[in-house]
């Protein structure tokens, strides 16, 4: 069996590794220029594919000349994991066995580009992995396999994504192995009436609103830890916040949202609209990521400050 693999993020890599024996081509999105020199860099999937000795095609859209040639590979199966572009029907129909996609949610819930982040933002207790046979609808194909998993009480998007990606790779390998003898099974249709959709994550969503409740703030930090990363300001300087947990102090009658309530070896306790948040790990602009307690030690009169 021959496979063309589509992926563009770190989530894709375990699935790619599981498909190496069959993969004849890796398709990934072109990397946008970044850094001061605006030089393009290899995305994680391209770098991994090259390290594995696999040919790579980079595309911006399916109008690219390179994209038109993907169908010429005459693959048996397309495998898609966190690719980031909608694959047109003419291409999905080209492999002899069809196309399958791994989606990190319990479809039809959380269709779209950001299922892990929105599950955390919404305070879900559980999520899962769904493997579908792809059609022209976004994440709307027939379900081949679905598995639920509980979200850990302290799990952020990076940890949850890694765990789901590793499990998805195991499942995909089994499906591909079974397909060699019997083909891809038919699956069962999703209930479109129960579908929910995830909007794109924007940079502006990372701004912490200290007037929100402590639980809402904690969810935001954990959901957006990879990008854009939750952020706040102190004395006009941006501070990225990577790790938090519920505080233990009650917001006093004289304190306001964002005010520093206490500083300890555990971190910086900050007043929220309801309750408080213990900030444990931060990064101030132009400095390295560090423990919040280390940042506090080097910040004069921080106990009298307020995050905005």
C-alpha positions as CSV (number, residue, x, y, z in Angstrom):
1,X,0.0,0.0,0.0
2,X,1.2,3.5,-0.8
3,X,0.3,6.6,1.2
4,X,0.5,10.3,0.7
5,X,0.7,12.0,4.1
6,X,-0.6,15.6,4.7
7,X,0.5,17.4,7.9
8,X,1.8,20.8,9.0
9,X,2.3,20.9,12.7
10,X,4.0,19.1,15.6
11,X,0.7,17.1,16.2
12,X,1.3,15.5,12.7
13,X,4.7,14.0,13.5
14,X,3.8,10.9,15.4
15,X,1.3,10.0,12.8
16,X,3.9,10.6,10.0
17,X,6.3,8.3,11.8
18,X,3.7,5.5,12.0
19,X,3.2,5.8,8.2
20,X,6.8,5.8,7.2
21,X,6.9,2.2,5.6
22,X,4.1,3.1,3.2
23,X,4.6,6.9,2.6
24,X,5.7,7.9,-0.8
25,X,5.2,11.7,-0.4
26,X,4.7,14.2,2.5
27,X,2.6,17.3,1.7
28,X,2.9,20.2,4.0
29,X,2.1,23.9,4.0
30,X,4.8,26.4,3.0
31,X,6.4,28.1,6.0
32,X,5.9,31.8,6.3
33,X,9.0,34.0,6.6
34,X,9.8,34.9,10.2
35,X,12.5,36.6,12.3
36,X,14.2,39.9,11.7
37,X,15.6,38.8,8.4
38,X,12.1,37.4,7.3
39,X,13.8,34.2,6.2
40,X,11.7,31.1,5.7
41,X,12.4,28.2,8.0
42,X,11.5,24.5,7.7
43,X,8.3,23.6,9.6
44,X,8.4,20.7,11.9
45,X,6.8,18.2,9.5
46,X,9.2,19.1,6.6
47,X,12.2,18.8,8.9
48,X,11.0,15.4,10.2
49,X,10.2,14.1,6.7
50,X,13.6,15.0,5.4
51,X,15.2,13.4,8.4
52,X,13.2,10.2,7.6
53,X,14.4,10.4,3.9
54,X,10.9,11.1,2.6
55,X,10.1,13.4,-0.4
56,X,8.3,16.6,0.5
57,X,6.0,18.9,-1.4
58,X,5.2,22.3,0.1
59,X,2.1,24.2,-1.0
60,X,0.3,27.4,-0.3
61,X,-3.0,26.3,-1.9
62,X,-4.3,23.6,-4.2
63,X,-4.0,26.0,-7.1
64,X,-0.2,25.5,-6.9
65,X,1.4,23.6,-9.7
66,X,2.9,21.2,-7.1
67,X,-0.5,20.5,-5.7
68,X,-1.8,19.5,-9.2
69,X,0.9,16.8,-9.3
70,X,-0.1,15.1,-6.0
71,X,-2.8,13.1,-7.8
72,X,-0.2,11.9,-10.3
73,X,1.4,9.8,-7.5
74,X,-1.6,7.4,-7.8
75,X,-1.5,6.6,-4.0
76,X,-3.7,4.0,-2.5
77,X,-4.5,6.1,0.6
78,X,-4.3,9.7,1.8
79,X,-3.6,10.2,5.5
80,X,-4.3,13.7,6.9
81,X,-3.2,14.9,10.4
82,X,-3.3,18.6,11.3
83,X,-2.7,19.9,7.7
84,X,-4.4,23.3,7.8
85,X,-5.9,23.5,4.3
86,X,-9.1,22.1,3.0
87,X,-8.3,19.4,0.4
88,X,-10.6,19.7,-2.6
89,X,-12.9,16.8,-3.5
90,X,-11.1,16.1,-6.9
91,X,-8.0,15.3,-4.9
92,X,-9.6,13.5,-2.1
93,X,-11.2,11.1,-4.6
94,X,-7.9,10.3,-6.3
95,X,-6.5,7.6,-4.0
96,X,-7.9,4.1,-4.7
97,X,-8.8,3.5,-1.0
98,X,-9.9,7.1,-0.2
99,X,-8.7,9.6,2.4
100,X,-8.7,9.4,6.2
101,X,-8.2,12.2,8.7
102,X,-7.4,12.2,12.4
103,X,-9.2,14.9,14.4
104,X,-8.5,15.5,18.1
105,X,-12.1,15.8,19.3
106,X,-15.2,13.7,19.7
107,X,-16.8,14.6,16.4
108,X,-19.2,16.0,15.5
109,X,-18.2,18.3,18.4
110,X,-15.4,20.8,17.8
111,X,-15.1,20.6,14.1
112,X,-12.6,23.0,12.7
113,X,-9.0,24.2,13.2
114,X,-8.7,24.5,17.0
115,X,-10.4,21.6,18.8
116,X,-7.9,21.1,21.6
117,X,-7.7,24.8,22.5
118,X,-11.5,25.3,22.5
119,X,-12.1,22.1,24.6
120,X,-9.8,23.6,27.2
121,X,-11.2,27.1,26.9
122,X,-14.7,25.7,27.5
123,X,-13.6,23.6,30.5
124,X,-14.4,20.3,29.0
125,X,-13.7,17.3,31.2
126,X,-13.1,14.9,28.3
127,X,-12.1,15.0,24.7
128,X,-11.0,12.3,22.3
129,X,-9.7,11.1,18.9
130,X,-11.8,10.5,15.9
131,X,-10.7,9.0,12.6
132,X,-12.9,9.8,9.7
133,X,-13.2,8.9,6.0
134,X,-12.9,12.4,4.4
135,X,-15.4,14.0,2.2
136,X,-15.9,17.6,1.0
137,X,-17.4,18.8,4.3
138,X,-15.0,20.1,6.9
139,X,-14.4,17.3,9.4
140,X,-17.8,15.9,8.3
141,X,-16.9,12.5,7.0
142,X,-18.1,9.1,8.2
143,X,-16.5,8.0,11.5
144,X,-14.2,5.0,11.3
145,X,-13.0,5.0,14.9
146,X,-13.6,7.1,18.0
147,X,-12.1,7.1,21.4
148,X,-12.7,9.2,24.5
149,X,-10.1,10.3,27.0
150,X,-10.3,12.4,30.2
151,X,-8.5,15.8,30.3
152,X,-6.1,15.9,33.2
153,X,-6.8,18.6,35.8
154,X,-3.5,20.4,35.1
155,X,-3.1,19.4,31.4
156,X,-2.5,22.3,29.0
157,X,-2.8,22.3,25.2
158,X,0.8,21.3,24.7
159,X,0.6,18.2,27.0
160,X,-2.9,17.2,25.7
161,X,-1.8,17.6,22.0
162,X,1.2,15.5,22.6
163,X,-0.8,12.7,24.3
164,X,-3.5,12.7,21.7
165,X,-1.0,12.7,18.8
166,X,0.8,9.7,20.1
167,X,-2.4,7.8,20.6
168,X,-3.7,8.8,17.2
169,X,-0.5,7.5,15.6
170,X,-1.1,4.0,17.2
171,X,-4.7,4.0,15.9
172,X,-3.7,5.1,12.4
173,X,-1.1,2.4,12.1
174,X,-3.7,-0.3,13.0
175,X,-6.2,1.1,10.5
176,X,-3.6,1.2,7.7
177,X,-2.5,-2.3,8.5
178,X,-6.1,-3.6,8.3
179,X,-6.7,-1.7,5.1
180,X,-4.0,-3.5,3.3
181,X,-6.1,-6.7,3.3
182,X,-9.7,-5.4,3.5
183,X,-9.6,-1.8,2.4
184,X,-11.0,1.1,4.5
185,X,-14.3,0.3,6.2
186,X,-17.4,2.3,5.6
187,X,-17.8,3.7,9.1
188,X,-21.0,5.5,10.3
189,X,-22.3,9.0,9.5
190,X,-22.0,11.9,11.9
191,X,-25.1,13.7,13.3
192,X,-24.7,17.1,11.7
193,X,-27.3,18.6,14.0
194,X,-25.0,18.0,16.9
195,X,-22.0,19.6,15.2
196,X,-20.1,22.5,16.8
197,X,-17.4,24.5,15.2
198,X,-14.2,26.0,16.5
199,X,-13.2,29.5,15.4
200,X,-9.6,30.3,14.6
201,X,-7.4,31.3,17.6
202,X,-6.2,34.9,17.3
203,X,-3.4,36.7,19.0
204,X,-5.8,39.0,20.7
205,X,-7.4,36.1,22.5
206,X,-4.2,35.7,24.6
207,X,-4.8,39.0,26.5
208,X,-5.7,38.1,30.1
209,X,-8.7,39.8,31.5
210,X,-8.1,39.9,35.3
211,X,-11.7,40.9,35.9
212,X,-12.7,37.4,34.8
213,X,-13.0,34.6,37.3
214,X,-9.8,32.7,38.3
215,X,-11.0,29.5,36.6
216,X,-11.6,31.3,33.3
217,X,-8.1,32.8,33.4
218,X,-6.5,29.4,34.2
219,X,-8.4,27.8,31.2
220,X,-7.1,30.6,28.9
221,X,-3.5,30.2,30.0
222,X,-3.6,26.4,29.5
223,X,-5.5,26.5,26.2
224,X,-3.2,29.1,24.6
225,X,0.1,28.0,26.0
226,X,1.6,27.2,22.6
227,X,0.2,30.1,20.6
228,X,-0.3,33.0,21.1
229,X,0.5,32.4,24.8
230,X,-1.6,34.2,27.4
231,X,-0.1,37.6,28.2
232,X,-0.5,40.6,30.5
233,X,1.3,43.9,31.2
234,X,3.1,45.3,34.2
235,X,4.6,48.8,34.1
236,X,3.9,48.8,30.3
237,X,6.0,45.7,29.7
238,X,4.4,42.6,28.2
239,X,4.6,39.4,30.4
240,X,3.7,36.1,28.8
241,X,2.2,33.6,31.3
242,X,2.9,29.9,30.7
243,X,1.8,28.2,33.9
244,X,-0.8,28.9,36.5
245,X,-3.0,27.3,39.1
246,X,-5.8,28.3,41.5
247,X,-4.7,30.7,44.2
248,X,-5.5,30.3,47.9
249,X,-6.0,33.9,48.9
250,X,-9.3,35.7,48.9
251,X,-9.4,39.0,47.1
252,X,-9.8,41.5,49.9
253,X,-12.2,44.4,49.8
254,X,-9.5,46.9,49.1
255,X,-7.8,45.0,46.2
256,X,-8.6,45.3,42.5
257,X,-8.4,42.8,39.6
258,X,-4.8,42.2,38.5
259,X,-3.3,43.4,41.8
260,X,-0.4,41.3,43.3
261,X,-1.7,39.8,46.5
262,X,1.4,37.9,47.6
263,X,4.8,36.7,46.4
264,X,6.3,33.4,47.5
265,X,8.6,30.6,46.4
266,X,5.6,29.1,44.6
267,X,5.0,32.2,42.5
268,X,3.0,35.4,42.3
269,X,-0.6,35.4,43.5
270,X,-2.8,37.8,41.6
271,X,-6.4,38.9,42.3
272,X,-9.0,37.9,39.7
273,X,-12.6,39.1,39.3
274,X,-13.5,36.1,41.4
275,X,-10.8,34.4,43.5
276,X,-7.1,34.6,42.7
277,X,-4.6,33.0,40.4
278,X,-1.1,31.7,41.3
279,X,1.2,32.6,38.4
280,X,4.1,30.1,38.3
281,X,6.0,30.6,35.1
282,X,6.4,33.7,33.0
283,X,8.5,35.4,30.3
284,X,9.1,39.1,30.2
285,X,9.7,40.7,26.8
286,X,13.4,40.4,25.7
287,X,14.1,37.8,28.5
288,X,14.0,34.1,28.9
289,X,11.1,32.0,30.3
290,X,11.5,31.7,34.0
291,X,9.8,30.8,37.3
292,X,7.5,33.6,38.4
293,X,9.3,33.6,41.8
294,X,12.6,34.4,40.1
295,X,11.0,37.2,38.1
296,X,9.5,38.6,41.4
297,X,12.8,38.6,43.2
298,X,14.3,40.8,40.5
299,X,11.4,43.2,40.2
300,X,11.4,46.1,42.6
301,X,8.3,46.6,44.8
302,X,6.3,44.0,42.8
303,X,4.1,43.4,45.8
304,X,2.7,46.9,45.2
305,X,2.1,46.4,41.5
306,X,-0.9,45.5,39.4
307,X,-1.1,43.5,36.2
308,X,-3.2,45.0,33.4
